[in-house]
């Protein structure tokens, strides 16, 4: 797994500011503990701007079904020598999309492992699922030719893909920070 996603830099929480990955886990735990009678859906999604030097905002969204939610966001940035592969290539948007999905899968795998370990120690029964990764591709527009590839990548990581127009973690939450 790419520990850089977790260890380098911090996550942004609108209510807490910049926090560490460990603090994100604590915030998710506290949020579920506040109202354990609700069902919670945890989702990961990523987006990136169309530019020569894209960055990749990755969102962790925790939905309290029927009663709002919270999110945590991390902006991944890469060194200039890595970003050269995105510059001046006709298919650079495909590379960006694949990188969005790769980063989402890496974060989701680390997050799921940590949540299972931490929530397994929890005394209350947490009523949550973490099975979806949202991708910023859809059956309409230029990304339609990538849907099968993206869906396969997400499923091979052990998650179910959600694409546009339902992929709000990627196309709304993360997109707001591009």
C-alpha positions as CSV (number, residue, x, y, z in Angstrom):
1,X,0.0,0.0,0.0
2,X,1.0,3.6,-0.6
3,X,1.6,4.9,2.9
4,X,2.2,8.4,1.5
5,X,-1.5,8.8,1.1
6,X,-1.9,8.4,4.9
7,X,1.4,9.7,6.3
8,X,2.4,12.7,4.2
9,X,0.5,15.8,5.1
10,X,-2.9,16.0,6.7
11,X,-6.5,15.6,6.0
12,X,-8.9,18.6,6.0
13,X,-12.0,18.5,8.1
14,X,-14.4,21.5,7.7
15,X,-15.2,21.4,11.4
16,X,-11.7,20.5,12.8
17,X,-9.2,22.0,10.2
18,X,-6.1,20.0,9.4
19,X,-6.0,16.6,11.2
20,X,-3.9,13.4,10.9
21,X,-5.1,10.1,9.6
22,X,-5.4,8.8,13.2
23,X,-7.5,11.8,14.1
24,X,-9.8,11.1,11.1
25,X,-10.3,7.6,12.5
26,X,-11.1,9.1,15.9
27,X,-13.6,11.5,14.3
28,X,-15.3,8.7,12.4
29,X,-15.5,6.7,15.6
30,X,-16.9,9.6,17.6
31,X,-19.4,10.5,14.8
32,X,-20.8,6.9,14.7
33,X,-20.8,6.7,18.5
34,X,-22.9,9.8,18.9
35,X,-25.9,8.2,17.3
36,X,-25.3,4.4,16.9
37,X,-29.0,3.9,16.1
38,X,-28.3,5.2,12.6
39,X,-26.9,3.3,9.6
40,X,-23.6,4.7,8.3
41,X,-22.1,4.5,4.8
42,X,-18.4,5.2,4.4
43,X,-17.3,6.1,0.8
44,X,-14.1,7.2,-0.8
45,X,-13.7,9.3,-4.0
46,X,-11.1,11.4,-5.8
47,X,-11.1,14.1,-8.5
48,X,-8.4,16.2,-10.2
49,X,-8.3,19.4,-12.2
50,X,-7.4,19.5,-15.9
51,X,-3.9,21.0,-15.8
52,X,-0.3,20.3,-16.5
53,X,0.3,19.9,-12.8
54,X,-2.8,18.3,-11.3
55,X,-3.3,17.6,-7.7
56,X,-5.7,14.9,-6.4
57,X,-8.2,15.7,-3.7
58,X,-9.3,12.4,-2.1
59,X,-12.5,12.5,0.0
60,X,-13.6,10.2,2.8
61,X,-17.3,10.7,3.2
62,X,-19.3,9.3,6.2
63,X,-23.0,9.4,5.7
64,X,-25.5,9.1,8.6
65,X,-28.3,7.7,6.5
66,X,-31.1,10.3,6.4
67,X,-29.3,12.7,8.7
68,X,-26.4,14.3,7.0
69,X,-22.7,13.4,7.1
70,X,-19.1,14.4,7.4
71,X,-16.2,14.4,5.1
72,X,-12.4,14.5,5.3
73,X,-10.3,15.5,2.4
74,X,-6.6,15.1,1.5
75,X,-4.9,16.9,-1.5
76,X,-2.3,14.6,-2.9
77,X,0.5,16.4,-4.8
78,X,3.3,14.9,-6.8
79,X,6.9,16.0,-7.6
80,X,7.3,17.8,-11.0
81,X,9.2,14.8,-12.5
82,X,6.2,12.6,-11.9
83,X,3.7,15.2,-13.2
84,X,5.5,15.4,-16.6
85,X,3.5,12.3,-17.7
86,X,0.3,14.4,-17.5
87,X,1.7,17.3,-19.6
88,X,1.0,17.8,-23.3
89,X,-0.1,14.3,-24.0
90,X,-3.5,13.9,-25.8
91,X,-4.5,11.1,-23.4
92,X,-3.4,12.8,-20.2
93,X,-6.9,13.0,-18.9
94,X,-7.0,9.2,-19.0
95,X,-3.9,9.0,-16.9
96,X,-5.4,11.5,-14.4
97,X,-8.6,9.4,-14.1
98,X,-6.7,6.2,-13.6
99,X,-4.6,7.9,-10.9
100,X,-7.7,9.2,-9.2
101,X,-9.1,5.7,-9.0
102,X,-5.7,4.2,-7.9
103,X,-5.4,6.8,-5.1
104,X,-9.0,6.1,-4.1
105,X,-8.4,2.3,-4.0
106,X,-5.2,2.8,-2.0
107,X,-6.8,5.0,0.6
108,X,-9.9,2.8,0.8
109,X,-7.8,-0.3,1.4
110,X,-5.8,1.4,4.2
111,X,-8.9,2.9,5.7
112,X,-10.9,-0.3,5.7
113,X,-8.1,-2.2,7.3
114,X,-7.7,0.5,10.0
115,X,-11.5,0.7,10.6
116,X,-11.9,-3.1,11.0
117,X,-9.0,-3.1,13.5
118,X,-10.3,-0.1,15.5
119,X,-14.0,-0.7,15.3
120,X,-13.5,-4.4,16.1
121,X,-12.3,-3.1,19.5
122,X,-15.4,-1.0,19.9
123,X,-17.9,-2.1,22.6
124,X,-21.0,-0.9,20.7
125,X,-22.0,-2.6,17.5
126,X,-21.3,-0.1,14.8
127,X,-23.9,-0.3,12.1
128,X,-21.9,0.7,9.0
129,X,-20.7,-0.4,5.6
130,X,-17.7,0.5,3.6
131,X,-18.0,-1.1,0.3
132,X,-18.2,1.7,-2.3
133,X,-15.6,3.8,-4.2
134,X,-16.9,6.7,-6.2
135,X,-15.3,7.4,-9.6
136,X,-15.6,10.5,-11.6
137,X,-16.5,8.7,-14.8
138,X,-19.9,8.1,-16.4
139,X,-21.8,6.6,-19.4
140,X,-22.2,10.1,-20.9
141,X,-19.3,12.3,-22.1
142,X,-15.7,11.5,-22.9
143,X,-15.1,9.3,-19.8
144,X,-17.6,6.7,-21.0
145,X,-14.8,4.9,-22.8
146,X,-13.1,4.3,-19.4
147,X,-16.0,3.0,-17.4
148,X,-15.2,-0.7,-17.8
149,X,-11.5,-0.1,-16.9
150,X,-12.3,2.0,-13.9
151,X,-15.0,-0.5,-12.7
152,X,-12.6,-3.4,-13.0
153,X,-9.8,-1.6,-11.1
154,X,-12.2,-0.8,-8.2
155,X,-13.7,-4.3,-8.1
156,X,-10.2,-5.8,-8.1
157,X,-9.5,-3.9,-4.9
158,X,-12.5,-5.5,-3.3
159,X,-14.9,-2.5,-3.5
160,X,-18.0,-1.8,-5.5
161,X,-17.8,1.1,-8.0
162,X,-20.3,4.0,-8.2
163,X,-20.1,6.2,-11.3
164,X,-21.7,9.4,-12.4
165,X,-24.3,10.7,-11.8
166,X,-24.3,8.9,-8.4
167,X,-20.6,9.3,-7.5
168,X,-21.0,12.4,-5.3
169,X,-17.8,11.7,-3.2
170,X,-15.7,12.2,-6.4
171,X,-17.9,14.5,-8.6
172,X,-19.2,16.8,-5.9
173,X,-17.2,16.6,-2.6
174,X,-13.7,16.2,-4.0
175,X,-14.5,18.3,-7.1
176,X,-15.3,21.2,-4.9
177,X,-11.6,21.3,-3.9
178,X,-10.0,21.1,-7.4
